[in-house]
């Protein structure tokens, strides 16, 4: 049996999935914070209401 045949295919996929989830949450919080800092006129230009943010 060769080395590559006995090796797991994706051993760190759990860590990758956790990392992606944390990154996605971080980017979502960052975007929400940026939207909360905008005034109502800027939000209207984007087509977003203040109620949609939170």
N, CA, C and O atoms as a GROMACS GRO file, in nm:
protein
  216
    1UNK      N    1   0.085  -0.118   0.000
    1UNK     CA    2   0.000   0.000   0.000
    1UNK      C    3   0.089   0.124   0.000
    1UNK      O    4   0.182   0.136   0.079
    2UNK      N    5   0.059   0.213  -0.088
    2UNK     CA    6   0.136   0.336  -0.099
    2UNK      C    7   0.094   0.436   0.009
    2UNK      O    8  -0.012   0.424   0.069
    3UNK      N    9   0.178   0.534   0.030
    3UNK     CA   10   0.152   0.635   0.132
    3UNK      C   11   0.025   0.713   0.103
    3UNK      O   12  -0.056   0.735   0.193
    4UNK      N   13   0.006   0.754  -0.021
    4UNK     CA   14  -0.108   0.838  -0.055
    4UNK      C   15  -0.240   0.761  -0.048
    4UNK      O   16  -0.346   0.823  -0.039
    5UNK      N   17  -0.238   0.628  -0.052
    5UNK     CA   18  -0.359   0.548  -0.045
    5UNK      C   19  -0.413   0.538   0.097
    5UNK      O   20  -0.534   0.520   0.116
    6UNK      N   21  -0.328   0.550   0.195
    6UNK     CA   22  -0.368   0.536   0.334
    6UNK      C   23  -0.392   0.672   0.400
    6UNK      O   24  -0.420   0.678   0.520
    7UNK      N   25  -0.381   0.776   0.326
    7UNK     CA   26  -0.391   0.911   0.379
    7UNK      C   27  -0.535   0.963   0.368
    7UNK      O   28  -0.599   0.940   0.265
    8UNK      N   29  -0.586   1.033   0.469
    8UNK     CA   30  -0.720   1.090   0.455
    8UNK      C   31  -0.722   1.195   0.344
    8UNK      O   32  -0.623   1.264   0.323
    9UNK      N   33  -0.832   1.206   0.277
    9UNK     CA   34  -0.838   1.296   0.162
    9UNK      C   35  -0.832   1.442   0.202
    9UNK      O   36  -0.755   1.519   0.143
   10UNK      N   37  -0.910   1.482   0.299
   10UNK     CA   38  -0.911   1.622   0.342
   10UNK      C   39  -0.910   1.627   0.494
   10UNK      O   40  -1.015   1.642   0.556
   11UNK      N   41  -0.795   1.615   0.555
   11UNK     CA   42  -0.790   1.600   0.701
   11UNK      C   43  -0.830   1.724   0.779
   11UNK      O   44  -0.875   1.712   0.893
   12UNK      N   45  -0.814   1.842   0.723
   12UNK     CA   46  -0.838   1.964   0.799
   12UNK      C   47  -0.964   2.036   0.753
   12UNK      O   48  -0.978   2.156   0.776
   13UNK      N   49  -1.057   1.965   0.689
   13UNK     CA   50  -1.177   2.031   0.637
   13UNK      C   51  -1.260   2.092   0.750
   13UNK      O   52  -1.324   2.195   0.729
   14UNK      N   53  -1.260   2.030   0.867
   14UNK     CA   54  -1.333   2.086   0.981
   14UNK      C   55  -1.280   2.222   1.020
   14UNK      O   56  -1.357   2.314   1.046
   15UNK      N   57  -1.147   2.236   1.023
   15UNK     CA   58  -1.087   2.364   1.056
   15UNK      C   59  -1.116   2.468   0.949
   15UNK      O   60  -1.138   2.585   0.979
   16UNK      N   61  -1.115   2.424   0.825
   16UNK     CA   62  -1.144   2.515   0.714
   16UNK      C   63  -1.287   2.566   0.723
   16UNK      O   64  -1.311   2.685   0.704
   17UNK      N   65  -1.381   2.478   0.752
   17UNK     CA   66  -1.520   2.519   0.763
   17UNK      C   67  -1.542   2.614   0.880
   17UNK      O   68  -1.617   2.711   0.869
   18UNK      N   69  -1.476   2.588   0.991
   18UNK     CA   70  -1.486   2.679   1.106
   18UNK      C   71  -1.427   2.814   1.071
   18UNK      O   72  -1.486   2.917   1.103
   19UNK      N   73  -1.312   2.815   1.005
   19UNK     CA   74  -1.249   2.940   0.966
   19UNK      C   75  -1.338   3.020   0.872
   19UNK      O   76  -1.351   3.142   0.888
   20UNK      N   77  -1.399   2.953   0.776
   20UNK     CA   78  -1.487   3.022   0.681
   20UNK      C   79  -1.608   3.082   0.752
   20UNK      O   80  -1.650   3.193   0.719
   21UNK      N   81  -1.664   3.010   0.848
   21UNK     CA   82  -1.780   3.060   0.922
   21UNK      C   83  -1.742   3.182   1.005
   21UNK      O   84  -1.817   3.280   1.011
   22UNK      N   85  -1.626   3.177   1.069
   22UNK     CA   86  -1.581   3.292   1.149
   22UNK      C   87  -1.555   3.413   1.060
   22UNK      O   88  -1.590   3.526   1.095
   23UNK      N   89  -1.494   3.390   0.946
   23UNK     CA   90  -1.464   3.498   0.853
   23UNK      C   91  -1.593   3.561   0.799
   23UNK      O   92  -1.604   3.683   0.788
   24UNK      N   93  -1.690   3.476   0.766
   24UNK     CA   94  -1.818   3.525   0.715
   24UNK      C   95  -1.889   3.610   0.820
   24UNK      O   96  -1.946   3.714   0.788
   25UNK      N   97  -1.886   3.565   0.945
   25UNK     CA   98  -1.947   3.643   1.054
   25UNK      C   99  -1.877   3.776   1.075
   25UNK      O  100  -1.942   3.878   1.098
   26UNK      N  101  -1.744   3.775   1.066
   26UNK     CA  102  -1.668   3.898   1.082
   26UNK      C  103  -1.701   3.997   0.972
   26UNK      O  104  -1.722   4.115   0.999
   27UNK      N  105  -1.707   3.950   0.848
   27UNK     CA  106  -1.738   4.040   0.735
   27UNK      C  107  -1.881   4.092   0.744
   27UNK      O  108  -1.908   4.206   0.708
   28UNK      N  109  -1.973   4.009   0.792
   28UNK     CA  110  -2.111   4.053   0.808
   28UNK      C  111  -2.121   4.163   0.915
   28UNK      O  112  -2.190   4.263   0.895
   29UNK      N  113  -2.052   4.144   1.028
   29UNK     CA  114  -2.054   4.247   1.133
   29UNK      C  115  -1.989   4.376   1.085
   29UNK      O  116  -2.036   4.485   1.118
   30UNK      N  117  -1.883   4.363   1.007
   30UNK     CA  118  -1.814   4.481   0.955
   30UNK      C  119  -1.906   4.560   0.860
   30UNK      O  120  -1.912   4.682   0.867
   31UNK      N  121  -1.975   4.489   0.772
   31UNK     CA  122  -2.067   4.554   0.679
   31UNK      C  123  -2.182   4.620   0.753
   31UNK      O  124  -2.223   4.731   0.720
   32UNK      N  125  -2.236   4.552   0.854
   32UNK     CA  126  -2.345   4.608   0.933
   32UNK      C  127  -2.301   4.736   1.003
   32UNK      O  128  -2.375   4.834   1.008
   33UNK      N  129  -2.181   4.735   1.057
   33UNK     CA  130  -2.128   4.853   1.125
   33UNK      C  131  -2.113   4.970   1.027
   33UNK      O  132  -2.146   5.084   1.060
   34UNK      N  133  -2.064   4.942   0.907
   34UNK     CA  134  -2.048   5.048   0.807
   34UNK      C  135  -2.184   5.103   0.766
   34UNK      O  136  -2.198   5.224   0.748
   35UNK      N  137  -2.283   5.017   0.751
   35UNK     CA  138  -2.416   5.064   0.715
   35UNK      C  139  -2.479   5.147   0.827
   35UNK      O  140  -2.549   5.244   0.800
   36UNK      N  141  -2.455   5.109   0.952
   36UNK     CA  142  -2.511   5.183   1.064
   36UNK      C  143  -2.451   5.323   1.075
   36UNK      O  144  -2.514   5.414   1.128
   37UNK      N  145  -2.330   5.341   1.025
   37UNK     CA  146  -2.265   5.472   1.031
   37UNK      C  147  -2.314   5.567   0.922
   37UNK      O  148  -2.291   5.688   0.931
   38UNK      N  149  -2.383   5.513   0.820
   38UNK     CA  150  -2.433   5.598   0.712
   38UNK      C  151  -2.559   5.672   0.756
   38UNK      O  152  -2.634   5.625   0.841
   39UNK      N  153  -2.581   5.789   0.695
   39UNK     CA  154  -2.706   5.860   0.725
   39UNK      C  155  -2.816   5.807   0.633
   39UNK      O  156  -2.792   5.725   0.545
   40UNK      N  157  -2.940   5.856   0.656
   40UNK     CA  158  -3.056   5.803   0.586
   40UNK      C  159  -3.050   5.831   0.436
   40UNK      O  160  -3.097   5.749   0.356
   41UNK      N  161  -2.994   5.944   0.396
   41UNK     CA  162  -2.985   5.976   0.253
   41UNK      C  163  -2.891   5.879   0.182
   41UNK      O  164  -2.920   5.835   0.070
   42UNK      N  165  -2.779   5.846   0.244
   42UNK     CA  166  -2.686   5.751   0.184
   42UNK      C  167  -2.748   5.612   0.174
   42UNK      O  168  -2.728   5.541   0.076
   43UNK      N  169  -2.821   5.573   0.277
   43UNK     CA  170  -2.887   5.443   0.274
   43UNK      C  171  -2.994   5.439   0.165
   43UNK      O  172  -3.010   5.337   0.098
   44UNK      N  173  -3.066   5.549   0.147
   44UNK     CA  174  -3.169   5.556   0.044
   44UNK      C  175  -3.108   5.537  -0.095
   44UNK      O  176  -3.168   5.474  -0.182
   45UNK      N  177  -2.986   5.591  -0.116
   45UNK     CA  178  -2.918   5.573  -0.244
   45UNK      C  179  -2.888   5.426  -0.271
   45UNK      O  180  -2.890   5.381  -0.386
   46UNK      N  181  -2.861   5.353  -0.166
   46UNK     CA  182  -2.832   5.210  -0.181
   46UNK      C  183  -2.959   5.125  -0.190
   46UNK      O  184  -2.953   5.008  -0.225
   47UNK      N  185  -3.073   5.186  -0.158
   47UNK     CA  186  -3.198   5.112  -0.159
   47UNK      C  187  -3.219   5.031  -0.033
   47UNK      O  188  -3.286   4.928  -0.035
   48UNK      N  189  -3.163   5.080   0.078
   48UNK     CA  190  -3.173   5.008   0.205
   48UNK      C  191  -3.237   5.101   0.307
   48UNK      O  192  -3.205   5.220   0.312
   49UNK      N  193  -3.327   5.046   0.386
   49UNK     CA  194  -3.386   5.123   0.497
   49UNK      C  195  -3.310   5.089   0.624
   49UNK      O  196  -3.246   4.985   0.634
   50UNK      N  197  -3.318   5.179   0.720
   50UNK     CA  198  -3.249   5.157   0.846
   50UNK      C  199  -3.303   5.032   0.917
   50UNK      O  200  -3.229   4.964   0.988
   51UNK      N  201  -3.431   5.002   0.900
   51UNK     CA  202  -3.489   4.884   0.963
   51UNK      C  203  -3.432   4.755   0.906
   51UNK      O  204  -3.432   4.652   0.973
   52UNK      N  205  -3.384   4.760   0.780
   52UNK     CA  206  -3.330   4.640   0.716
   52UNK      C  207  -3.192   4.602   0.769
   52UNK      O  208  -3.150   4.487   0.755
   53UNK      N  209  -3.124   4.697   0.830
   53UNK     CA  210  -2.986   4.672   0.875
   53UNK      C  211  -2.984   4.581   0.998
   53UNK      O  212  -2.916   4.478   0.999
   54UNK      N  213  -3.057   4.618   1.100
   54UNK     CA  214  -3.047   4.552   1.227
   54UNK      C  215  -3.129   4.431   1.235
   54UNK      O  216  -3.130   4.364   1.339
   0.00000   0.00000   0.00000
